[in-house]
Amino acid sequence: MAIVLAFSGGLDTSFCVPYLQETYDEPVHTVTVDTGGLTDADRASVAARAEALGADGHHLVDGRAQLYDDHLSYLIKGNVLKGGVYPLCVGPERIVQARAVAEVAQEVGAARVAHGSTGAGNDQVRFDVALQLVDEDLDVIAPIRELGLTREESTAFLEERGFSVPHDTTDYSINRGLWGTTIGGKETLNAKKPLPEEAYPDTVAPAEAPDTPQTLTITFEEGLPVAVDGEALSGVDLVETLNEMGGAHGVGRDIHVGDTILGIKGRIGFEAPAAQLLTTAHRELEKVVLSKWQQVQKKQLGDFYGRLLHEGQYFDPVMRDVEAFLDHSQDIVSGTVTVKLFKGRAQVQGVDTPHSLFDAGTATYGEQNALWDGRDAEGYTTLAAVPSLLAKKARSGTVTPSLDDSPPQPATP
């Protein structure tokens, strides 16, 4: 039998390769899942690292299309931003990675899978839950969590066995992905200070961005982006294109504070140009084509969907229910959105859509409206004030009690 290890090539997963071989006396296969942000050099480096550590096999899986189709598409449809800020860069990646690890385990006949998560963060929950749901017969091993190792202890273990350990020259932990890059460092250990400019690896500092703005168009069909500046692109290519274009203008930088799955506060920096551009453009398009109450309900369900996805609950049946609502809501969310990029900002300049509620065929806008006259409006304003007027009188004690001995008949709400 073999053990299949989710492998990034970092310190923790590097430790796991010889540790698992020595502890279980079984071959170890490493799996690296590309969910965006990897160059050809990165892929070659991770494969070489696995070979150098003595892995019995290395597997590279391209998970970008699955990440977009299964997850990012619904984050776009739902305008999902955790805490109104964070575009869920990491959580969906772990679902895709766990699925790929389980599939490789089935291919090589492994009964055990492993990951390098610690016992402190969100990823252990995401991996464990997903792996149990994908294949409940697999045993999950998390050596770093089980042993409670420090980074110094993991480093010593590897060096004692003759394995080199690169010593990072940066104070920041970087996780690159298709939907964005997260940055952790000493400033994110509390809520007091911002990240310095040099902590952001891929986007231009807004102050140093070009002095000339760039205007682009994003075309949507049934809620999903299909073209940039008129050029049709696949979902993955479109996101990668917008990451490059937005990053050149400093778009997508921010810091998120929120609650971790285990209940403590967490803070993370991130840069996600494509996520900011697409969420901003899609939300403005929806404002033009959807009704007020559709938007209200979508916001509630989008927030709920994002919360569960962030916490590793992708496989709960309620997620399919929300996805069905989101899919149905996007039937007429089609059109082209013009966006200006300038000094870290993405501003919508206009929306062109055949489904605009500004052009419903019967309404006119401005000082007059063809759907009602002044008397109708005056009557409406009187009725609109009734609930608040009654509440005001009740609280001030000015409501006149009924003189009728019979109990009043309540109005039907």
C-alpha positions in Angstrom: 0.0 0.0 0.0 1.0 3.6 -0.5 0.4 7.0 1.1 -0.5 10.0 -1.0 0.6 13.4 0.3 -0.7 16.8 -0.7 2.6 18.5 -1.5 3.5 22.1 -1.9 7.3 21.7 -1.5 7.4 23.9 1.6 8.9 23.0 4.9 5.9 21.2 6.4 5.1 19.0 3.4 8.9 18.4 2.8 9.1 17.1 6.4 6.2 14.7 5.7 7.9 12.8 2.9 10.7 11.1 4.9 8.6 11.1 8.1 5.8 9.1 6.5 8.2 6.7 4.9 10.0 6.0 8.1 6.9 5.8 10.3 4.7 3.7 8.1 7.3 1.9 6.0 5.2 2.5 2.9 5.9 4.3 -0.4 4.9 7.9 -0.5 3.4 9.6 -3.6 3.4 13.4 -3.7 0.6 15.4 -5.4 0.9 19.0 -6.3 -2.3 20.6 -7.6 -1.9 23.7 -9.7 -4.8 26.0 -8.6 -3.1 29.1 -10.2 0.0 31.2 -9.6 2.5 28.5 -10.6 5.0 29.2 -13.3 6.7 26.4 -15.3 9.8 27.0 -13.2 7.7 26.5 -10.0 6.3 23.2 -11.3 9.7 21.9 -12.1 11.1 23.1 -8.8 8.4 21.3 -6.8 8.9 18.1 -8.8 12.6 18.2 -8.2 12.1 18.8 -4.5 9.8 15.8 -4.2 12.4 13.6 -6.0 15.2 14.9 -3.8 13.3 14.0 -0.7 12.9 10.5 -1.9 9.2 10.4 -2.9 8.3 7.2 -4.7 6.2 9.1 -7.3 5.2 12.7 -8.0 1.9 13.8 -9.6 1.1 17.2 -11.0 -2.6 18.0 -11.4 -3.9 21.1 -13.2 -6.9 22.1 -11.1 -7.5 25.6 -12.5 -10.4 24.7 -14.7 -12.1 22.8 -11.9 -11.5 25.6 -9.5 -13.1 28.1 -11.9 -16.1 25.9 -12.9 -17.0 24.5 -9.5 -16.2 27.4 -7.3 -15.1 30.8 -8.7 -18.1 30.8 -11.1 -20.4 30.9 -8.1 -18.3 33.4 -6.2 -18.8 35.7 -9.2 -22.5 35.0 -9.5 -22.9 35.6 -5.8 -20.7 38.7 -5.6 -19.1 36.9 -2.7 -16.7 38.9 -0.5 -16.2 37.7 3.1 -16.6 40.6 5.4 -17.4 42.7 2.4 -13.7 42.6 1.6 -12.0 39.2 1.1 -12.7 37.3 -2.1 -12.0 33.8 -0.7 -8.7 33.2 -2.4 -7.7 30.0 -0.5 -10.7 28.1 0.8 -11.9 26.8 -2.7 -8.4 25.8 -3.6 -8.3 23.3 -0.7 -11.4 21.6 -1.9 -10.0 21.1 -5.4 -6.7 20.0 -3.9 -8.3 17.5 -1.6 -10.3 16.0 -4.5 -7.2 15.6 -6.6 -5.3 13.9 -3.8 -8.2 11.4 -3.3 -8.3 10.7 -7.0 -4.6 10.0 -7.1 -5.0 7.7 -4.0 -7.6 5.7 -5.9 -5.3 5.5 -8.9 -2.3 4.1 -7.0 -4.3 2.0 -4.6 -3.5 4.0 -1.5 -5.4 3.6 1.8 -4.0 6.6 3.4 -3.7 10.3 2.4 -1.7 13.0 4.2 -1.4 16.8 4.4 1.0 19.2 6.1 -1.6 21.4 7.9 -0.9 22.5 11.5 -3.5 22.3 14.3 -3.9 26.1 14.4 -5.4 27.1 11.0 -8.3 26.7 8.7 -6.7 24.4 6.2 -6.7 21.3 8.4 -10.5 21.6 8.6 -10.9 22.1 4.9 -8.7 19.1 4.0 -10.1 16.7 6.6 -13.8 17.5 5.8 -13.3 17.3 2.0 -11.3 14.1 2.1 -13.9 12.4 4.3 -16.7 13.4 1.9 -14.8 12.5 -1.2 -13.7 9.0 0.0 -14.7 8.0 3.5 -12.6 4.9 3.3 -9.4 6.9 3.3 -7.4 7.4 6.5 -6.2 10.9 6.9 -2.8 11.6 8.4 -1.6 15.1 9.5 1.9 14.7 10.9 2.6 18.3 11.7 -0.7 18.6 13.6 -0.3 15.3 15.4 3.3 15.9 16.5 2.8 19.6 17.3 6.2 20.4 15.7 7.7 23.8 15.4 9.3 24.9 12.2 12.7 24.6 13.9 12.0 21.0 14.8 10.9 20.2 11.3 14.0 21.8 9.9 16.3 19.9 12.3 14.6 16.6 11.3 15.3 17.2 7.6 18.9 18.4 8.1 19.7 15.4 10.3 18.8 13.2 7.2 20.9 15.2 4.8 18.0 17.2 3.2 18.6 20.8 2.5 16.2 23.3 3.9 16.0 26.7 2.2 16.0 29.5 4.8 13.5 32.1 3.7 14.9 35.6 3.5 11.4 37.2 3.9 9.2 37.7 6.9 6.1 36.9 4.8 4.2 33.8 4.0 2.8 33.9 0.4 0.1 31.7 -1.1 -0.5 32.3 -4.8 -3.7 31.1 -6.5 -5.9 31.9 -9.5 -8.4 34.0 -7.4 -5.7 35.9 -5.6 -2.6 35.9 -3.4 -2.7 35.9 0.4 0.1 37.4 2.5 0.8 36.7 6.1 3.5 38.3 8.2 4.3 40.0 11.5 1.8 42.8 10.8 -1.0 40.4 10.4 -0.5 38.9 13.9 -2.6 41.8 15.3 -4.8 44.5 13.9 -2.6 47.6 14.5 -0.5 48.1 11.4 -0.8 47.8 7.6 1.4 45.6 5.5 4.3 47.5 4.0 4.4 48.0 0.2 7.1 45.5 -0.3 5.0 42.7 1.3 2.8 42.6 -1.8 4.6 40.4 -4.4 2.8 40.8 -7.7 0.8 44.1 -7.8 2.2 47.6 -8.4 1.9 49.9 -5.5 -1.1 52.3 -6.3 1.1 55.4 -5.8 3.5 54.0 -8.4 0.9 52.9 -10.9 0.6 54.6 -14.3 -0.5 58.2 -14.2 -2.8 57.5 -17.2 -5.9 55.4 -16.5 -6.8 52.3 -18.5 -10.3 51.6 -19.6 -11.4 48.1 -20.4 -14.7 46.2 -21.0 -15.8 43.0 -19.5 -18.6 41.1 -21.3 -20.9 38.8 -19.3 -23.3 36.1 -20.4 -25.8 34.7 -17.9 -23.7 36.0 -15.0 -20.3 34.8 -16.1 -17.5 36.8 -17.8 -16.8 35.6 -21.4 -14.7 38.4 -22.9 -12.3 41.2 -22.1 -12.1 44.1 -24.6 -14.2 42.0 -27.0 -11.8 39.1 -27.0 -13.4 35.8 -26.0 -11.5 33.9 -23.3 -12.0 30.8 -21.2 -12.8 31.3 -17.5 -9.2 30.6 -16.4 -7.6 32.7 -19.2 -9.9 35.6 -18.4 -9.1 35.6 -14.7 -5.4 35.4 -15.4 -5.7 38.2 -17.9 -7.5 40.5 -15.5 -5.0 39.7 -12.7 -2.2 41.0 -14.9 -4.1 44.0 -16.2 -5.4 45.0 -12.7 -2.2 44.3 -11.0 -0.4 46.7 -13.2 -2.6 49.5 -11.8 -2.4 48.4 -8.2 -6.0 47.1 -8.2 -7.0 44.4 -5.7 -4.9 45.1 -2.6 -6.5 45.0 0.8 -6.4 43.5 4.3 -9.1 41.2 5.8 -10.0 40.7 9.4 -12.4 37.9 10.3 -13.2 34.8 12.4 -11.3 31.6 11.7 -13.1 28.3 11.5 -11.9 27.4 15.0 -13.3 30.6 16.5 -10.3 33.0 16.9 -9.7 36.2 15.0 -7.4 36.2 12.0 -6.0 38.9 9.7 -4.5 38.4 6.3 -3.3 40.7 3.5 -4.2 39.9 -0.1 -4.0 41.0 -3.7 -6.8 39.9 -6.0 -7.1 42.1 -9.0 -9.4 39.8 -11.1 -11.6 39.1 -8.2 -12.1 42.9 -7.5 -12.7 43.7 -11.1 -15.2 40.9 -11.8 -17.1 41.3 -8.5 -17.3 45.1 -9.0 -18.4 44.8 -12.7 -20.9 41.9 -12.1 -22.5 43.7 -9.1 -23.1 46.8 -11.1 -24.6 44.9 -14.0 -27.0 43.2 -11.6 -28.1 46.5 -10.3 -29.3 47.4 -13.8 -31.1 44.2 -14.6 -32.3 42.6 -11.4 -35.2 43.7 -9.2 -34.6 45.2 -5.8 -35.7 42.1 -4.0 -33.7 39.8 -6.1 -30.6 41.8 -5.1 -31.6 41.7 -1.4 -32.0 37.9 -1.4 -28.9 37.3 -3.5 -26.8 39.3 -1.1 -28.0 37.2 1.9 -27.5 33.9 0.1 -24.1 35.0 -1.4 -22.8 35.8 2.1 -24.1 32.5 3.4 -22.6 30.6 0.6 -19.2 32.3 1.0 -19.2 31.6 4.8 -19.8 27.9 4.3 -17.3 27.6 1.5 -14.7 29.3 3.5 -15.3 26.9 6.4 -14.9 23.8 4.3 -18.6 23.0 4.0 -18.8 22.8 0.2 -20.3 19.3 0.3 -23.3 20.2 2.5 -26.5 19.8 0.4 -27.6 23.3 1.1 -24.7 24.5 -1.1 -26.4 22.9 -4.1 -29.6 24.6 -3.2 -27.9 28.0 -3.1 -26.1 27.3 -6.4 -29.5 26.5 -8.0 -30.8 29.9 -6.9 -27.7 31.7 -8.1 -27.9 29.9 -11.5 -31.6 30.9 -11.9 -30.9 34.5 -10.9 -28.4 34.9 -13.7 -30.7 34.3 -16.7 -30.7 37.9 -17.8 -27.4 39.0 -16.3 -25.8 39.6 -19.6 -24.1 42.7 -21.0 -20.9 44.7 -21.2 -19.4 46.7 -18.3 -16.9 49.4 -18.9 -14.3 49.8 -16.1 -11.6 52.3 -15.5 -8.4 51.3 -13.7 -6.5 54.0 -12.0 -4.1 54.2 -9.0 -5.5 51.1 -7.2 -9.2 51.7 -8.0 -11.6 50.0 -10.4 -14.5 52.2 -11.2 -17.5 51.2 -13.3 -18.0 53.8 -16.0 -21.2 52.3 -17.6 -23.3 49.2 -18.3 -24.7 48.2 -21.6 -27.3 45.4 -21.5 -30.4 44.5 -23.5 -32.2 43.7 -20.2 -31.8 47.1 -18.6 -34.7 48.1 -16.3 -33.9 51.6 -17.3 -35.4 50.8 -20.7 -38.5 48.7 -19.9 -40.6 50.3 -22.6 -43.0 52.1 -20.4 -41.0 54.1 -17.9 -39.5 57.5 -18.4 -37.0 59.0 -16.1 -36.3 62.5 -14.8 -38.9 65.1 -13.6 -41.8 63.1 -14.9 -42.8 59.5 -15.2 -45.3 57.9 -17.5 -46.4 55.2 -15.0 -48.1 57.5 -12.4 -49.0 61.1 -11.8 -48.6 63.5 -8.9 -51.8 62.4 -7.2 -50.7 58.8 -7.1 -47.3 59.8 -5.7 -48.9 61.9 -3.0 -51.2 59.1 -1.9 -48.2 56.7 -1.8 -46.2 59.0 0.4 -49.1 59.3 2.9 -49.4 55.5 3.1 -45.6 55.0 3.3 -45.5 57.1 6.5 -48.2 55.2 8.3 -46.1 52.5 10.0 -43.6 55.0 11.4 -46.3 57.5 12.3 -48.1 54.8 14.4 -44.9 53.8 16.1 -44.1 57.4 16.9 -47.5 57.9 18.5 -47.3 54.7 20.5 -43.9 55.6 22.0 -45.0 59.1 22.9 -48.3 58.0 24.5 -50.5 60.0 22.1 -52.4 57.0 20.7 -56.2 57.5 21.4 -57.7 54.4 23.1 -60.7 52.9 21.4 -64.1 53.9 23.0 -65.8 50.8 21.5 -66.4 48.2 24.2 -66.0 45.4 21.7 -62.4 44.3 21.0 -60.9 45.8 17.9 -60.5 43.5 14.9 -56.9 43.3 13.8 -56.0 44.1 10.2 -54.7 41.3 8.1 -51.0 41.9 7.6 
